[in-house]
């Protein structure tokens, strides 16, 4: 590296420390330690560790840029099943009854696995790009997948037949069924949330309140609210009866990658990007890191829209947040390859 280039790099790093890390808060605002941490994922540039929590709250499925998906015990870390894929796996999802696991791969396929035995039950082919995210319908009949091929697909879990949903211009990132299984929502690179009839695949309407890519969608358990987040650094809370925005949640944060409501819908957890543009560039090019104090997980009061807790501990972006069925445990995972387990009991006593 030349002297001039070194000076430029040092200057950029200095600006980054000022601009890129401005989302840090004082130590008293932070929960300083997770209960347990596991390094479970193989991650490379521009990849992330993806997890899902089993309905029994004991098992965790982990996928990443490596070809193996592991199902393991969150108390011991012991791997119970290792599911081999030809390429990396950016999406994993347990069914609502916990009997099967769906995985979406860089090879464009969706695979269905039996959790108890690790047996491959079916492979769904049709996407022309990597499978970004998956969602099971609450009635257990369908699986939705979204892809970098600009489409979503609705799969019949019994027959394996699919309907292709095409309305987005660009990659499709977010997907969620309504709690009654009647509607499917998708969010995309085109800044739009599309609403679909989950039985027929008919396009119903488009929601256009975001001004950057919509990366994740989550419904409240009572079905009255939708949370959406993305590259415009905001979370929007929607009234599902009329699809109007009730509130826009903002903190000194960056892109929102994942969202989940507590079991009583009183709080919302978000995971996202930990650094500004300069820091992200340096991290991607030269593995530059600051420390583990960047805020990557936030917990929001749904009623007021205020942040009630900020969590640090990851060294890079958090792409997944999962709550246990009683909301006493939070699982977070991200681009540092780490899975962190947090005790959220205190939030239930507010």
C-alpha positions as CSV (number, residue, x, y, z in Angstrom):
1,X,0.0,0.0,0.0
2,X,1.4,3.4,-1.0
3,X,1.9,6.2,1.5
4,X,-0.8,8.2,-0.2
5,X,-3.3,5.3,0.0
6,X,-2.5,4.8,3.6
7,X,-3.3,8.4,4.4
8,X,-6.5,8.2,2.5
9,X,-7.5,5.0,4.3
10,X,-6.6,6.5,7.7
11,X,-8.7,9.5,6.9
12,X,-11.7,7.4,5.8
13,X,-11.4,5.3,9.0
14,X,-11.4,8.5,11.1
15,X,-14.5,9.8,9.3
16,X,-16.1,6.3,9.8
17,X,-15.5,6.3,13.5
18,X,-17.3,9.6,13.7
19,X,-20.1,9.0,11.2
20,X,-20.5,5.3,10.9
21,X,-20.7,4.6,14.7
22,X,-23.0,7.5,15.7
23,X,-25.8,5.0,16.6
24,X,-24.0,4.0,19.8
25,X,-25.6,5.0,23.1
26,X,-24.1,5.2,26.6
27,X,-23.4,2.0,28.4
28,X,-26.3,2.4,30.8
29,X,-28.7,2.0,27.9
30,X,-27.4,-1.4,27.0
31,X,-27.9,-4.9,28.0
32,X,-24.3,-5.8,28.1
33,X,-24.3,-9.6,28.0
34,X,-26.3,-12.3,26.4
35,X,-27.0,-15.5,28.3
36,X,-25.2,-17.8,25.9
37,X,-23.3,-17.4,22.6
38,X,-22.5,-20.0,20.0
39,X,-20.3,-19.6,16.9
40,X,-22.4,-21.7,14.5
41,X,-22.2,-20.2,11.1
42,X,-19.7,-20.1,8.2
43,X,-20.0,-16.6,6.9
44,X,-18.2,-14.8,4.1
45,X,-18.4,-11.4,2.5
46,X,-22.0,-10.2,2.1
47,X,-23.4,-13.3,3.8
48,X,-25.2,-13.7,7.1
49,X,-26.1,-16.3,9.7
50,X,-29.8,-17.3,9.5
51,X,-31.7,-19.0,12.3
52,X,-35.1,-20.2,13.3
53,X,-36.4,-21.3,16.7
54,X,-38.4,-24.5,16.9
55,X,-41.9,-24.2,18.4
56,X,-40.7,-26.3,21.4
57,X,-38.3,-23.4,22.2
58,X,-35.4,-25.9,22.6
59,X,-34.2,-26.5,19.0
60,X,-32.5,-24.0,16.7
61,X,-31.9,-24.4,13.0
62,X,-28.9,-22.5,11.5
63,X,-28.1,-21.8,7.9
64,X,-25.3,-19.7,6.3
65,X,-23.0,-19.5,3.3
66,X,-21.8,-23.0,4.2
67,X,-23.6,-26.0,2.7
68,X,-24.8,-27.6,5.9
69,X,-27.9,-26.7,7.9
70,X,-27.7,-27.7,11.5
71,X,-30.5,-28.4,14.0
72,X,-29.1,-28.1,17.5
73,X,-30.1,-27.8,21.2
74,X,-30.0,-24.3,22.5
75,X,-29.1,-25.4,26.0
76,X,-26.1,-27.6,25.1
77,X,-25.2,-26.6,21.6
78,X,-25.3,-30.2,20.6
79,X,-26.0,-30.8,16.9
80,X,-28.9,-33.2,16.4
81,X,-29.3,-33.1,12.6
82,X,-26.9,-31.9,9.9
83,X,-28.7,-31.4,6.6
84,X,-26.4,-31.3,3.6
85,X,-26.9,-29.0,0.7
86,X,-24.9,-28.5,-2.5
87,X,-24.5,-24.8,-1.8
88,X,-25.1,-22.2,1.0
89,X,-28.5,-21.8,2.7
90,X,-29.7,-18.2,3.3
91,X,-33.1,-19.2,4.7
92,X,-34.4,-21.7,7.2
93,X,-37.9,-22.0,8.7
94,X,-39.7,-24.5,10.9
95,X,-43.3,-25.4,10.3
96,X,-45.8,-24.3,12.9
97,X,-46.2,-27.8,14.3
98,X,-42.4,-28.3,14.3
99,X,-42.4,-31.5,12.3
100,X,-40.7,-30.2,9.2
101,X,-38.0,-27.6,8.3
102,X,-37.9,-25.8,5.0
103,X,-34.6,-24.5,3.7
104,X,-33.9,-22.1,0.8
105,X,-30.6,-22.4,-1.0
106,X,-28.2,-20.5,-3.3
107,X,-28.9,-23.3,-5.8
108,X,-32.5,-21.8,-6.2
109,X,-34.2,-24.8,-4.6
110,X,-36.5,-25.1,-1.6
111,X,-36.1,-28.3,0.4
112,X,-38.4,-29.9,2.9
113,X,-36.8,-31.9,5.8
114,X,-38.2,-34.1,8.5
115,X,-37.0,-32.6,11.8
116,X,-36.9,-35.9,13.8
117,X,-34.8,-37.9,11.4
118,X,-33.1,-35.3,9.2
119,X,-34.6,-37.1,6.1
120,X,-35.1,-35.1,2.9
121,X,-38.8,-35.3,2.1
122,X,-39.1,-33.1,-1.0
123,X,-37.3,-30.6,-3.2
124,X,-39.3,-27.7,-4.8
125,X,-37.7,-26.4,-8.0
126,X,-38.8,-23.4,-10.0
127,X,-37.0,-20.3,-8.8
128,X,-34.3,-18.8,-11.0
129,X,-32.4,-17.0,-8.2
130,X,-31.4,-17.8,-4.7
131,X,-34.2,-18.3,-2.2
132,X,-34.1,-15.4,0.2
133,X,-36.8,-16.1,2.8
134,X,-39.5,-18.6,3.6
135,X,-42.9,-18.6,5.5
136,X,-45.3,-21.3,6.4
137,X,-49.0,-20.6,6.3
138,X,-50.5,-20.8,9.8
139,X,-53.0,-23.5,8.6
140,X,-50.0,-25.7,7.6
141,X,-51.1,-26.1,4.0
142,X,-48.8,-23.8,2.1
143,X,-45.2,-22.5,2.0
144,X,-44.2,-19.2,0.5
145,X,-40.7,-18.5,-0.8
146,X,-39.3,-15.2,-2.1
147,X,-36.3,-15.0,-4.4
148,X,-33.7,-12.9,-6.1
149,X,-35.4,-13.8,-9.3
150,X,-38.0,-11.0,-8.6
151,X,-40.8,-13.4,-7.8
152,X,-42.5,-15.1,-4.9
153,X,-43.9,-18.6,-5.0
154,X,-46.8,-20.3,-3.2
155,X,-46.1,-24.0,-2.7
156,X,-48.8,-26.7,-1.9
157,X,-47.0,-28.8,0.8
158,X,-48.9,-31.9,-0.2
159,X,-48.7,-31.8,-4.0
160,X,-45.5,-29.7,-4.4
161,X,-47.3,-27.6,-7.0
162,X,-46.7,-23.9,-7.0
163,X,-48.1,-20.5,-8.1
164,X,-45.7,-17.8,-9.2
165,X,-46.4,-14.3,-7.9
166,X,-45.0,-11.7,-10.1
167,X,-45.5,-8.0,-9.4
168,X,-42.2,-6.8,-7.9
169,X,-39.5,-5.1,-10.0
170,X,-36.3,-6.4,-8.4
171,X,-35.4,-8.9,-5.7
172,X,-38.1,-9.9,-3.2
173,X,-36.9,-9.9,0.4
174,X,-39.8,-10.0,2.8
175,X,-42.6,-12.5,3.2
176,X,-45.4,-13.1,5.8
177,X,-48.8,-14.7,5.9
178,X,-51.7,-13.1,7.8
179,X,-52.5,-15.1,10.9
180,X,-55.7,-16.4,9.3
181,X,-53.7,-17.7,6.3
182,X,-55.9,-15.8,3.8
183,X,-53.4,-13.3,2.6
184,X,-49.7,-13.3,1.8
185,X,-47.6,-10.1,1.8
186,X,-44.2,-9.7,0.1
187,X,-41.7,-6.8,0.3
188,X,-39.2,-6.0,-2.4
189,X,-36.3,-4.0,-3.7
190,X,-38.8,-1.8,-5.5
191,X,-39.9,-0.3,-2.1
192,X,-43.3,-1.9,-2.4
193,X,-45.3,-4.2,-0.2
194,X,-47.6,-6.4,-2.3
195,X,-50.7,-8.0,-0.9
196,X,-51.8,-11.3,-2.4
197,X,-54.7,-13.7,-2.0
198,X,-53.0,-16.7,-0.4
199,X,-55.4,-19.2,-2.0
200,X,-55.5,-18.0,-5.6
201,X,-52.3,-16.1,-5.9
202,X,-54.2,-13.0,-7.1
203,X,-52.6,-9.7,-6.6
204,X,-54.8,-7.6,-4.3
205,X,-53.1,-4.3,-3.7
206,X,-49.7,-2.5,-3.4
207,X,-48.6,-0.5,-0.3
208,X,-46.1,2.3,-1.2
209,X,-45.2,4.1,2.0
210,X,-41.5,3.0,2.2
211,X,-39.0,4.9,0.1
212,X,-36.3,2.2,0.0
213,X,-36.3,-1.6,-0.3
214,X,-38.6,-3.5,2.1
215,X,-36.6,-6.2,3.7
216,X,-38.9,-7.8,6.3
217,X,-42.5,-8.1,7.3
218,X,-44.1,-9.4,10.5
219,X,-47.7,-9.6,11.7
220,X,-48.9,-9.2,15.3
221,X,-50.3,-12.4,16.7
222,X,-53.8,-10.9,16.8
223,X,-53.5,-10.0,13.1
224,X,-54.4,-6.3,13.7
225,X,-50.9,-4.9,13.0
226,X,-48.2,-5.3,10.4
227,X,-44.7,-4.2,10.9
228,X,-42.4,-3.6,7.9
229,X,-38.8,-2.5,7.8
230,X,-36.1,-1.9,5.3
231,X,-33.4,0.2,3.8
232,X,-35.1,3.5,4.6
233,X,-34.0,3.0,8.3
234,X,-37.6,3.0,9.5
235,X,-40.2,0.5,10.8
236,X,-43.8,1.2,9.8
237,X,-46.7,-0.1,11.8
238,X,-49.8,-0.7,9.7
239,X,-53.5,-1.1,10.6
240,X,-54.4,-4.3,8.7
241,X,-58.1,-3.4,8.5
242,X,-57.4,-0.5,6.0
243,X,-53.6,-0.8,5.3
244,X,-53.0,2.7,6.7
245,X,-49.7,3.5,8.5
246,X,-50.4,4.1,12.2
247,X,-46.8,4.9,13.2
248,X,-43.3,5.2,11.9
249,X,-40.6,4.0,14.3
250,X,-37.2,5.6,14.0
251,X,-34.1,5.5,16.1
252,X,-30.4,6.4,15.3
253,X,-30.2,3.1,13.3
254,X,-29.6,1.7,9.8
255,X,-31.3,-0.9,7.6
256,X,-33.9,-3.1,9.3
257,X,-33.3,-6.8,8.4
258,X,-35.7,-8.7,10.6
259,X,-38.7,-8.2,12.8
260,X,-40.8,-10.2,15.3
261,X,-43.6,-9.4,17.7
262,X,-43.8,-10.6,21.3
263,X,-46.5,-13.2,22.1
264,X,-48.8,-10.6,23.6
265,X,-47.9,-8.0,20.9
266,X,-46.7,-5.5,23.4
267,X,-43.2,-5.2,22.1
268,X,-41.4,-5.6,18.7
269,X,-37.8,-6.7,18.2
270,X,-35.8,-5.6,15.2
271,X,-32.4,-6.7,13.9
272,X,-30.4,-4.8,11.4
273,X,-27.3,-3.2,10.1
274,X,-24.7,-2.0,12.6
275,X,-22.7,0.5,10.7
276,X,-22.9,3.4,8.3
277,X,-21.9,3.3,4.7
278,X,-18.2,4.1,5.2
279,X,-17.8,1.4,7.8
280,X,-19.7,-1.2,5.8
281,X,-17.4,-0.5,2.8
282,X,-14.3,-0.9,4.9
283,X,-15.6,-4.0,6.6
284,X,-16.5,-5.6,3.2
285,X,-13.2,-4.7,1.6
286,X,-10.7,-5.1,4.5
287,X,-12.6,-6.9,7.3
288,X,-12.5,-3.6,9.3
289,X,-14.3,-3.9,12.7
290,X,-14.8,-1.5,15.5
291,X,-16.0,-3.5,18.5
292,X,-19.1,-5.3,19.9
293,X,-20.8,-2.0,21.0
294,X,-22.6,-1.3,17.8
295,X,-26.3,-1.5,18.4
296,X,-27.8,-4.2,16.2
297,X,-30.9,-5.3,18.1
298,X,-33.6,-2.9,19.3
299,X,-36.8,-3.6,21.3
300,X,-39.7,-1.3,20.7
301,X,-42.8,-0.5,22.7
302,X,-45.6,-1.2,20.1
303,X,-48.1,1.2,21.8
304,X,-45.8,4.2,22.1
305,X,-43.3,3.5,19.4
306,X,-40.4,4.1,21.8
307,X,-37.2,2.0,22.1
308,X,-37.3,0.3,25.4
309,X,-34.0,-1.7,25.1
310,X,-30.9,-1.6,22.9
311,X,-28.7,-4.7,22.7
312,X,-25.1,-4.9,21.6
313,X,-22.8,-7.9,21.4
314,X,-22.6,-8.7,17.7
315,X,-19.6,-7.6,15.7
316,X,-21.6,-7.3,12.5
317,X,-25.1,-7.0,11.1
318,X,-27.9,-9.0,12.7
319,X,-30.1,-10.6,10.1
320,X,-32.4,-12.7,12.3
321,X,-34.3,-12.2,15.6
322,X,-36.5,-14.9,17.0
323,X,-38.6,-14.9,20.2
324,X,-39.6,-18.0,22.1
325,X,-43.4,-18.7,22.3
326,X,-43.6,-17.0,25.8
327,X,-41.2,-14.2,24.7
328,X,-38.8,-14.9,27.6
329,X,-36.0,-15.8,25.3
330,X,-34.6,-13.9,22.3
331,X,-32.3,-15.4,19.7
332,X,-30.2,-13.2,17.4
333,X,-27.8,-14.1,14.7
334,X,-25.8,-12.2,12.0
335,X,-22.9,-11.7,9.8
336,X,-20.3,-12.4,12.5
337,X,-21.4,-16.0,12.5
338,X,-22.5,-15.9,16.1
339,X,-25.9,-16.9,17.6
340,X,-26.7,-15.0,20.8
341,X,-29.3,-16.0,23.3
342,X,-30.8,-13.3,25.5
343,X,-33.1,-13.4,28.6
344,X,-36.0,-11.0,27.9
345,X,-38.0,-11.9,31.1
346,X,-37.7,-8.3,32.5
347,X,-39.5,-6.9,29.5
348,X,-42.6,-8.9,30.4
349,X,-42.7,-7.2,33.8
350,X,-43.0,-3.7,32.7
